[in-house]
Amino acid sequence: MQPTVKAFFDDATNTVSYVVSDPTTRACAVIDSVLDYDAAAARTDTASADRIIHYVRQEQLRCAWVLETHVHADHVSAAPYIRDALGGKVGIGAHIRTVQTTFGRIFNIGPEFSRDGKQFDQLFEEGDQFQIGDLTAHVLHTPGHTPACLTYVVEKAAFVGDTLFMPDYGTARADFPGGDARTLYRSVQKLYALDDDTTLFLCHDYLPEGREAHQWETSVGEQKRHNIHIHEGVSEEAFVQMREKRDATLGMPALILPSIQINMRAGHFPPAEDNGTHYLKLPLNQF
């Protein structure tokens, strides 16, 4: 049995969200949802999330899970909005605690911010299994981009977050706090150990020069043969040298500051202040 996968591409952040459903029971999971965010106005909107909600209702699906592959630095999560509309449990990797501790310190957040991951309904560990209706999913811990990165393997479909991009674009960066290029290399080897015909569903596509259309589906075999950063024969040392050199040239994602503060809270805003307004911090000279 294979899942039905519906992709939703967000042009503003180049993010791909997914609805993964069991065609027999109509149960589904929403993976890596997007809450629209206008950085200039610090204003949110739900248009992208509403497209997902409309699809789930139109297809008469039952939402069992709202999943995050990691704490995203390039878009704000719509997880609580999706859950309130459709139900389901919000899940992320158990190493979210490391991310919360690291960024809690960077943003100088007080003890009112829990660093134990309790903002999420489910914290997944390596090897955990869960059901989407009659579909069995299992969890791979694939850190390197962040400490909490997970891949959700649903039968012959794997949702890899930012670990890999399309073969002509390569791999995720590994220079965020808690990231590590050597760890990323080893995580990719976990993915390459899956069957070659496993379909990999990616979280982003940045449309590299020479390609006209966005793509977000590839396979383990295609990645092993053609990924420009980490194809078969690339050693760990060569990859680490390449990745660290490349990362040193990259600027920070445009939405990293609002995204991290919200996403490490499972998509919830920081508590409102005494005037009823939610505020985000800008830590100067920290990135």
Secondary structure per residue as TSV (DSSP state, phi and psi in degrees):
chain	resnum	aa	ss	phi	psi
A	1	M	-	360.0	134.0
A	2	Q	-	-118.6	147.6
A	3	P	-	-74.4	156.9
A	4	T	E	-89.7	129.6
A	5	V	E	-121.4	123.4
A	6	K	E	-115.1	125.4
A	7	A	E	-101.4	146.6
A	8	F	E	-129.4	114.7
A	9	F	E	-97.8	128.8
A	10	D	E	-101.4	110.2
A	11	D	T	-63.8	-35.2
A	12	A	T	-64.4	-33.7
A	13	T	T	-119.6	3.0
A	14	N	T	56.8	34.1
A	15	T	E	-103.0	141.0
A	16	V	E	-111.0	122.0
A	17	S	E	-102.6	156.1
A	18	Y	E	-133.7	146.7
A	19	V	E	-113.4	118.2
A	20	V	E	-109.0	120.2
A	21	S	E	-131.2	153.8
A	22	D	-	-91.4	114.8
A	23	P	T	-65.1	-17.4
A	24	T	T	-85.1	-52.1
A	25	T	T	-94.0	-14.6
A	26	R	-	71.6	11.4
A	27	A	E	-72.8	151.3
A	28	C	E	-147.1	165.5
A	29	A	E	-128.6	140.6
A	30	V	E	-102.0	128.5
A	31	I	E	-119.5	126.8
A	32	D	S	57.7	58.8
A	33	S	-	-73.1	160.9
A	34	V	-	-122.3	129.0
A	35	L	B	-99.6	119.7
A	36	D	E	-63.0	139.7
A	37	Y	E	-140.0	120.3
A	38	D	E	-92.5	104.8
A	39	A	T	-65.4	-36.4
A	40	A	T	-65.3	-36.2
A	41	A	T	-101.1	-6.2
A	42	A	T	51.5	48.2
A	43	R	E	-123.5	136.2
A	44	T	E	-102.0	159.6
A	45	D	E	-149.3	156.0
A	46	T	-	-111.4	16.5
A	47	A	H	-58.3	-45.2
A	48	S	H	-65.2	-43.8
A	49	A	H	-66.1	-35.2
A	50	D	H	-65.5	-30.5
A	51	R	H	-62.8	-40.8
A	52	I	H	-66.1	-46.3
A	53	I	H	-59.8	-43.4
A	54	H	H	-60.4	-44.0
A	55	Y	H	-62.3	-47.2
A	56	V	H	-60.0	-43.3
A	57	R	H	-70.5	-40.9
A	58	Q	H	-62.2	-38.5
A	59	E	T	-85.4	0.9
A	60	Q	T	56.4	46.9
A	61	L	-	-92.8	158.0
A	62	R	E	-114.9	117.2
A	63	C	E	-79.4	116.6
A	64	A	E	-97.6	-31.1
A	65	W	E	-140.5	145.3
A	66	V	E	-122.9	104.5
A	67	L	E	-109.0	145.5
A	68	E	-	-117.2	133.0
A	69	T	S	-76.3	-24.2
A	70	H	S	-173.8	178.7
A	71	V	-	-81.5	104.2
A	72	H	-	-71.5	144.3
A	73	A	S	-107.3	0.5
A	74	D	S	-121.9	-5.0
A	75	H	S	-155.8	158.3
A	76	V	B	-89.9	138.2
A	77	S	-	-78.7	141.7
A	78	A	-	-101.5	19.3
A	79	A	H	-53.5	-49.7
A	80	P	H	-66.7	-32.5
A	81	Y	H	-66.7	-44.2
A	82	I	H	-62.5	-46.0
A	83	R	H	-62.5	-42.2
A	84	D	H	-63.1	-32.9
A	85	A	H	-83.0	-36.0
A	86	L	H	-119.4	-14.7
A	87	G	-	87.2	-170.5
A	88	G	-	99.8	164.5
A	89	K	E	-101.0	138.2
A	90	V	E	-88.0	123.1
A	91	G	E	-125.5	151.1
A	92	I	E	-156.6	173.5
A	93	G	E	-71.1	147.9
A	94	A	T	-62.8	-22.1
A	95	H	T	-76.3	6.9
A	96	I	H	-54.6	-28.5
A	97	R	H	-60.8	-38.6
A	98	T	H	-65.0	-43.4
A	99	V	H	-63.7	-43.1
A	100	Q	H	-63.7	-39.0
A	101	T	H	-66.8	-44.6
A	102	T	H	-63.0	-50.9
A	103	F	H	-82.3	-22.6
A	104	G	H	-59.4	-38.5
A	105	R	H	-70.8	-43.8
A	106	I	H	-61.8	-40.2
A	107	F	T	-90.6	3.4
A	108	N	T	51.6	49.8
A	109	I	-	-88.1	138.6
A	110	G	-	-77.5	-175.0
A	111	P	T	-66.7	-10.1
A	112	E	T	-67.5	-18.4
A	113	F	S	-92.8	112.4
A	114	S	-	-74.1	133.7
A	115	R	S	-103.7	22.2
A	116	D	S	-107.3	8.3
A	117	G	S	78.2	9.1
A	118	K	T	-70.7	-8.6
A	119	Q	T	-67.6	-19.6
A	120	F	S	-99.4	154.6
A	121	D	S	-81.4	-28.3
A	122	Q	E	-143.6	129.0
A	123	L	E	-110.6	119.3
A	124	F	E	-95.1	141.6
A	125	E	-	-110.1	162.5
A	126	E	T	-50.9	129.4
A	127	G	T	88.5	-9.3
A	128	D	-	-60.7	147.7
A	129	Q	E	-121.0	149.8
A	130	F	E	-151.3	166.8
A	131	Q	E	-110.1	141.6
A	132	I	E	-117.8	88.5
A	133	G	T	64.4	-124.0
A	134	D	T	-89.1	-2.4
A	135	L	E	-83.2	135.0
A	136	T	E	-99.4	127.0
A	137	A	E	-113.2	145.7
A	138	H	E	-132.1	160.8
A	139	V	E	-110.7	131.2
A	140	L	E	-112.0	130.6
A	141	H	E	-83.6	114.7
A	142	T	-	-125.0	65.0
A	143	P	-	-74.5	177.5
A	144	G	S	132.7	-53.7
A	145	H	S	-67.9	-48.2
A	146	T	S	-138.8	163.9
A	147	P	T	-67.9	-21.3
A	148	A	T	-103.7	9.0
A	149	C	-	-63.0	135.1
A	150	L	E	-123.6	154.7
A	151	T	E	-115.7	130.2
A	152	Y	E	-99.5	117.1
A	153	V	E	-103.1	113.3
A	154	V	E	-113.6	99.3
A	155	E	T	56.4	-115.5
A	156	K	T	-102.9	23.8
A	157	A	E	-122.3	132.0
A	158	A	E	-125.2	128.6
A	159	F	E	-104.9	105.4
A	160	V	-	-99.5	1.8
A	161	G	T	62.0	-134.4
A	162	D	T	-96.1	4.6
A	163	T	S	-58.7	-46.5
A	164	L	B	-124.6	149.3
A	165	F	-	-110.2	-173.8
A	166	M	-	-58.5	151.9
A	167	P	T	-54.2	-29.9
A	168	D	T	-82.6	0.2
A	169	Y	T	-118.1	-24.8
A	170	G	-	104.3	-123.1
A	171	T	B	-132.9	167.2
A	172	A	-	-68.5	156.5
A	173	R	-	-71.9	160.9
A	174	A	-	-135.5	27.2
A	175	D	-	-109.5	5.4
A	176	F	S	-70.3	158.4
A	177	P	T	-52.7	124.3
A	178	G	T	91.9	-9.3
A	179	G	-	-80.9	161.6
A	180	D	-	-162.6	124.2
A	181	A	H	-65.5	-38.3
A	182	R	H	-65.7	-41.5
A	183	T	H	-63.5	-39.2
A	184	L	H	-61.9	-43.4
A	185	Y	H	-56.2	-45.8
A	186	R	H	-69.3	-32.7
A	187	S	H	-65.7	-40.6
A	188	V	H	-61.9	-34.4
A	189	Q	H	-63.3	-32.1
A	190	K	H	-61.7	-42.5
A	191	L	H	-66.8	-39.1
A	192	Y	H	-69.8	-14.9
A	193	A	T	-80.2	-12.3
A	194	L	S	-69.7	162.5
A	195	D	-	-57.6	143.4
A	196	D	T	-58.4	-28.7
A	197	D	T	-89.6	8.2
A	198	T	-	-67.5	128.7
A	199	T	E	-81.4	130.5
A	200	L	E	-102.4	125.3
A	201	F	E	-105.9	121.5
A	202	L	-	-97.6	155.8
A	203	C	S	-88.8	-17.8
A	204	H	B	-145.9	153.9
A	205	D	-	-144.4	123.9
A	206	Y	-	-103.0	14.0
A	207	L	-	51.5	74.7
A	208	P	-	-64.4	158.2
A	209	E	T	-57.0	135.0
A	210	G	T	100.7	-12.4
A	211	R	-	-115.2	135.2
A	212	E	-	-94.6	-23.6
A	213	A	S	-124.9	144.0
A	214	H	-	-65.5	142.9
A	215	Q	-	-137.4	149.1
A	216	W	-	-146.5	9.9
A	217	E	E	-120.4	133.3
A	218	T	E	-146.8	-165.7
A	219	S	E	-136.6	162.8
A	220	V	H	-59.3	-46.0
A	221	G	H	-61.2	-41.7
A	222	E	H	-64.4	-41.7
A	223	Q	H	-63.1	-44.5
A	224	K	H	-62.4	-33.2
A	225	R	H	-85.2	-34.4
A	226	H	H	-126.7	-5.6
A	227	N	-	-61.4	127.0
A	228	I	T	-69.1	-18.1
A	229	H	T	-101.8	-30.1
A	230	I	T	-148.9	46.7
A	231	H	-	-76.2	170.0
A	232	E	T	-56.3	134.7
A	233	G	T	101.5	-14.5
A	234	V	-	-80.6	122.8
A	235	S	-	-78.7	162.5
A	236	E	H	-60.1	-44.1
A	237	E	H	-64.0	-41.6
A	238	A	H	-65.5	-40.0
A	239	F	H	-65.1	-46.5
A	240	V	H	-60.0	-43.5
A	241	Q	H	-61.8	-45.4
A	242	M	H	-63.5	-47.5
A	243	R	H	-65.6	-43.5
A	244	E	H	-67.9	-38.5
A	245	K	H	-65.3	-42.8
A	246	R	H	-67.4	-43.4
A	247	D	H	-61.3	-31.8
A	248	A	T	-65.2	-16.3
A	249	T	T	-97.0	-5.9
A	250	L	-	-92.6	139.4
A	251	G	-	-81.4	168.1
A	252	M	-	-74.0	148.7
A	253	P	-	-58.2	145.5
A	254	A	T	-60.1	-31.0
A	255	L	T	-108.6	18.2
A	256	I	H	-61.2	-39.9
A	257	L	H	-69.2	-49.6
A	258	P	H	-68.1	-38.4
A	259	S	H	-61.8	-49.1
A	260	I	H	-62.5	-44.1
A	261	Q	H	-62.6	-33.0
A	262	I	H	-86.5	-45.3
A	263	N	H	-68.5	-32.1
A	264	M	T	-72.6	-8.8
A	265	R	T	-100.9	20.9
A	266	A	T	65.4	31.0
A	267	G	T	88.6	1.7
A	268	H	-	-87.7	147.7
A	269	F	-	-74.0	157.3
A	270	P	-	-57.3	153.5
A	271	P	-	-54.7	142.1
A	272	A	-	-65.3	147.6
A	273	E	-	-86.0	-175.9
A	274	D	T	-65.6	-12.1
A	275	N	T	-95.7	5.3
A	276	G	S	85.6	2.4
A	277	T	-	-100.9	141.2
A	278	H	-	-88.6	139.5
A	279	Y	-	-126.4	148.0
A	280	L	-	-113.6	151.5
A	281	K	-	-97.8	153.5
A	282	L	-	-120.3	97.3
A	283	P	-	-76.2	111.7
A	284	L	T	-72.1	137.4
A	285	N	T	59.6	33.6
A	286	Q	-	-104.2	-15.4
A	287	F	-	-124.0	360.0
